[in-house]
Amino acid sequence: MSFTATATNAGTTPVYQWYKNGLAVGSNSATYTNTAWVNGDVVNCKVSSSATCALPAAAFSNNITVTTQNTNPDTWVQKADLGTDANLQAPLARSGAASFSIGSKAYMGTGFDGTNYLNDFWEYNPATNVWTQRATYTGGVRTDAVGFSVNGFGYIGTGYNGSAYLGTFRKYDPATNSWVSAATLSGIRAGASAFVVGSKAYVGTGYNGSSYLTSFREYDPATNVWTLMAAFPVASAYAGAFSIGTKGYIGDGYNGTAPINTFYEYNPASNTWTAKANIPVARQKVVGFGIGSKGYIGTGLNSAGSLSNVFYEYDPVPIPGQPRRLSPHPAPEHLLAW
């Protein structure tokens, strides 16, 4: 897409300086072209007149905000990478981060950068495609934690800090950009799975340093209490999880010997687990999320130890629901539940 500046009384050899998001771009030309626009980019142009006694000598155009639309569905579009930590002076690449969404924003923090266990925390605004650093997670450094949001608040807990497995949780308030303590999950673990149904959150499975777990608990934010529920049928960790309507789902994972592809549905009303169609590929350290009436699981490590970029869509209707393979994620990697 291109923009063209039309100047009045600019003289015979005006100077053009284009700006995108406040940064100088382009060349000294009346036209600026970019093939990599991102939704929310802001463009303007400064024109410096070559005319004698021009007043003012330079003028700015109005700001134009770019709105983009993906006209090719079932594809992946790269978004802004994480920012730079002022202390580390390095890109914030990591694995094992925890995340959740509140309203129109997404939040991500903690993890492991290959050397350090992390407790930094970031907000992503899809409207502007910008990451903003927020209040540091106060529960301490950790990786392979779980994240979820309920009633406008976010929660991050469990995980591993390099020396111990954890069960502690913290609650995040985006309105005040602050963390407070929440009830500790009974049963330390990392690599657990979490989903939310209604006003309750559910966390279970994982690894505690010696055993792969089946224990599964419900969290009620109104009372700040964890309640033991029916055990997950398979002792495992690093699975994908999501919710659709009034049901929760956990699939794939690692059982201590090999990646698995089992897939189960949880009904909070009856506190029961039901086996559903297996995921076509056995993987661990996958990511899972739900959108509307569909669920999605992808990435991870397969049984050969290879990184995967394969994604599957799960539709619970018609029963039993058959996973559908989607366009692969552009770069193979392993992620935790979203």
C-alpha positions in Angstrom: 0.0 0.0 0.0 1.3 3.5 -0.9 0.7 7.0 0.4 1.2 10.2 -1.7 1.7 13.7 -0.3 0.3 16.6 -2.2 1.9 19.9 -1.2 0.9 23.5 -1.9 3.4 26.3 -2.2 6.2 23.9 -1.5 8.6 25.3 -4.2 10.2 23.4 -7.0 12.4 21.0 -4.9 10.5 20.3 -1.6 12.0 17.8 0.8 9.7 14.9 2.0 10.2 13.0 5.2 7.8 10.2 6.0 7.1 8.8 9.4 5.7 5.5 10.6 4.7 5.3 14.2 6.9 8.3 14.9 10.0 6.9 13.2 11.6 8.3 10.0 11.1 5.9 7.1 11.2 6.0 3.3 13.2 8.4 1.1 12.9 12.0 -0.1 9.9 11.2 -2.3 6.3 12.4 -2.5 5.2 8.7 -2.3 5.9 6.2 0.4 5.3 2.5 -0.1 5.4 -0.4 2.4 4.4 -4.0 1.9 4.4 -5.0 5.6 1.7 -2.9 7.2 0.5 -3.9 10.6 -3.0 -3.0 11.9 -2.8 0.3 13.9 0.4 1.7 12.1 0.3 5.5 12.0 1.7 7.3 9.0 2.4 11.0 8.4 4.6 13.2 6.2 6.7 16.3 6.8 7.2 18.6 3.8 9.9 21.2 3.9 9.4 23.9 1.3 12.1 25.1 -1.1 10.2 28.3 -1.9 11.7 31.6 -0.8 10.2 33.1 2.4 7.8 30.2 2.8 6.0 30.4 6.1 6.1 28.0 7.8 9.1 26.5 6.2 7.8 23.0 6.9 4.4 21.5 7.4 3.1 18.1 8.7 0.3 16.1 7.1 -2.5 14.7 9.2 -1.9 11.3 10.9 -3.4 8.3 9.0 -4.0 5.1 10.9 -3.7 1.9 8.9 -6.4 -0.7 9.2 -5.4 -4.1 7.8 -7.6 -7.1 7.0 -6.6 -10.7 6.4 -8.2 -11.7 3.1 -6.7 -15.2 3.2 -8.4 -17.2 6.0 -6.9 -20.2 7.8 -3.5 -18.7 7.7 -1.0 -17.4 10.3 0.1 -13.7 10.4 3.2 -12.7 12.3 2.7 -10.1 15.0 5.1 -7.9 17.0 7.9 -9.7 18.9 8.4 -9.0 22.6 10.2 -5.8 23.5 13.6 -5.4 25.1 14.2 -5.6 28.9 16.1 -2.5 30.0 18.1 -4.5 32.5 19.0 -7.5 30.3 19.5 -5.4 27.1 18.4 -8.4 25.1 15.3 -9.7 23.4 12.9 -11.4 25.8 13.0 -14.8 24.1 11.8 -17.6 26.4 10.1 -20.9 26.8 7.7 -22.1 29.5 5.8 -18.7 29.9 2.3 -18.4 31.4 -0.4 -16.4 29.8 -4.1 -15.3 29.9 -6.4 -12.7 28.3 -8.7 -10.1 29.9 -11.1 -8.2 27.7 -9.3 -7.1 24.5 -5.7 -7.5 25.9 -3.4 -10.5 26.3 -0.9 -11.0 29.1 2.3 -13.1 29.3 5.1 -13.5 31.8 7.5 -15.8 33.7 9.4 -18.5 31.8 13.0 -19.5 31.2 15.4 -17.8 28.7 17.9 -20.7 28.6 20.0 -19.2 31.5 17.6 -17.4 33.8 14.2 -18.1 35.3 12.0 -15.1 34.8 9.3 -13.1 36.6 8.8 -10.2 34.1 5.2 -9.6 32.8 3.9 -8.1 29.6 0.6 -6.8 28.1 -0.2 -7.2 24.4 -2.7 -4.9 22.6 -3.8 -6.4 19.3 -5.3 -3.1 18.2 -1.9 -1.5 18.1 0.2 -4.6 17.8 2.3 -3.4 20.8 3.8 -5.1 23.9 4.0 -3.1 27.1 5.9 -4.2 30.2 3.7 -4.3 33.3 4.2 -4.9 37.0 6.7 -7.7 37.7 5.1 -11.0 38.8 5.5 -11.0 42.6 5.4 -14.8 43.1 9.0 -15.2 42.2 10.8 -16.5 39.1 9.4 -19.7 37.6 8.8 -21.6 34.4 6.2 -24.0 33.2 3.5 -22.3 35.3 -0.2 -22.0 34.4 -2.2 -18.9 33.7 -5.9 -18.2 33.5 -8.4 -15.3 34.0 -11.7 -15.2 35.8 -14.0 -12.2 36.3 -11.6 -9.6 35.0 -8.6 -10.8 37.0 -5.6 -12.9 35.9 -3.9 -15.6 37.8 -0.4 -17.3 37.5 0.8 -20.1 39.6 2.5 -23.5 40.0 5.8 -24.1 38.1 9.5 -24.6 38.7 12.0 -22.0 39.8 15.3 -23.9 39.2 15.4 -25.6 42.6 11.9 -26.3 43.7 8.4 -27.2 42.3 5.8 -24.7 43.3 2.1 -24.4 44.1 1.8 -20.7 44.9 -0.5 -18.3 43.0 -0.8 -14.6 42.5 -3.8 -12.6 41.2 -3.3 -9.7 38.8 -5.6 -6.6 38.5 -5.1 -4.8 35.2 -7.0 -1.7 36.5 -4.3 -1.1 39.1 -1.4 -3.0 37.4 -0.8 -4.9 40.7 -0.4 -8.4 42.0 -1.8 -9.9 45.3 -1.5 -13.3 46.8 -4.1 -16.0 46.0 -4.7 -19.3 47.7 -1.8 -21.8 47.1 -2.7 -25.0 45.1 -2.3 -28.1 47.3 0.2 -30.2 45.5 3.3 -28.6 44.0 3.8 -29.2 40.3 5.0 -27.8 36.9 3.7 -28.5 33.5 0.1 -28.5 34.7 -3.0 -27.8 32.6 -5.7 -25.2 33.3 -9.0 -24.0 31.9 -11.9 -21.9 33.0 -15.6 -22.8 32.9 -18.0 -20.1 34.0 -16.7 -18.4 37.1 -14.4 -21.3 38.2 -10.9 -22.3 37.2 -9.6 -25.8 37.0 -6.0 -26.9 37.3 -4.6 -30.4 37.3 -2.0 -32.9 36.1 1.7 -32.0 36.0 5.0 -33.2 37.4 6.2 -32.6 41.0 9.8 -33.7 40.6 9.2 -37.4 41.2 5.8 -38.3 39.8 3.4 -37.5 37.0 0.1 -36.5 38.5 -3.6 -37.0 38.0 -4.9 -34.7 40.7 -7.3 -32.0 39.6 -8.7 -29.1 41.5 -11.4 -26.4 41.1 -10.6 -22.8 42.1 -13.4 -20.4 43.3 -12.3 -16.8 43.1 -15.3 -15.7 45.2 -14.0 -17.7 48.2 -10.3 -18.0 47.2 -10.6 -21.8 47.9 -9.3 -24.8 45.9 -11.4 -28.0 46.0 -10.3 -31.5 45.0 -12.3 -32.8 42.0 -12.3 -36.1 40.1 -8.8 -37.2 39.0 -7.7 -36.9 35.4 -7.7 -40.4 33.9 -4.1 -40.4 32.8 -1.0 -39.4 34.9 0.7 -36.8 32.7 2.1 -33.4 32.3 2.7 -30.8 29.5 -0.7 -31.2 27.9 -2.9 -28.7 26.1 -6.1 -27.5 27.6 -9.1 -25.3 26.7 -12.8 -24.9 27.4 -15.8 -24.8 25.1 -19.1 -23.7 26.7 -19.7 -25.6 29.9 -17.0 -28.2 29.3 -13.2 -28.4 29.7 -10.8 -30.4 27.6 -7.2 -31.7 28.1 -5.2 -33.6 25.5 -1.8 -34.7 24.4 1.0 -34.6 27.0 3.7 -36.7 28.5 3.2 -39.7 30.8 6.8 -40.2 32.0 7.7 -42.5 29.2 6.5 -41.0 25.9 4.2 -38.3 24.5 0.6 -39.3 24.4 -2.4 -38.3 22.3 -5.4 -39.0 24.6 -8.1 -36.4 24.8 -10.7 -36.0 27.6 -13.7 -33.8 28.3 -14.5 -32.7 31.8 -18.1 -31.9 32.9 -18.1 -29.7 36.0 -21.8 -30.3 36.6 -21.3 -34.0 37.1 -17.5 -33.9 38.0 -16.7 -36.5 35.4 -14.2 -37.1 32.7 -15.2 -38.7 29.3 -12.7 -39.9 26.7 -13.1 -38.2 23.3 -11.5 -38.7 19.9 -7.7 -38.9 20.2 -5.6 -36.2 18.8 -4.0 -37.5 15.6 -0.4 -36.7 16.8 1.1 -37.6 20.1 3.0 -34.6 21.5 4.1 -32.9 24.7 4.6 -29.3 25.7 1.8 -28.3 23.4 -0.4 -25.1 23.4 -4.1 -25.2 23.7 -6.9 -22.6 23.5 -10.6 -22.2 22.7 -12.3 -19.8 20.4 -16.1 -19.8 20.3 -17.3 -23.3 19.8 -13.9 -24.8 18.7 -10.7 -25.8 20.4 -7.2 -25.8 19.1 -4.0 -27.7 20.1 -0.6 -27.5 18.4 3.2 -27.1 18.4 5.2 -29.2 20.9 7.6 -32.1 20.8 6.6 -35.4 19.1 7.6 -38.9 20.0 10.9 -38.6 18.0 11.8 -35.5 20.0 11.3 -33.3 17.0 9.7 -29.8 17.2 6.2 -29.6 15.7 4.3 -26.8 14.0 1.2 -28.8 13.4 -2.2 -27.5 14.7 -5.5 -29.3 15.0 -9.0 -27.9 15.5 -11.5 -29.8 17.6 -15.2 -29.5 17.1 -17.4 -31.2 19.8 -20.3 -31.3 17.3 -21.0 -33.6 15.6 -20.2 -36.2 18.3 -17.6 -37.6 18.8 -15.8 -34.6 17.2 -13.0 -35.2 14.8 -9.9 -33.1 15.0 -9.2 -31.1 11.8 -5.6 -30.3 10.7 -5.0 -26.5 10.2 -2.3 -24.5 8.5 0.9 -25.2 10.5 2.4 -22.6 12.8 5.2 -20.9 10.8 8.1 -21.9 13.2 8.2 -25.3 15.0 8.5 -24.7 18.8 7.2 -26.0 22.1 4.8 -23.9 24.2 2.7 -24.2 27.2 -1.1 -23.9 27.4 -2.5 -20.5 26.4 
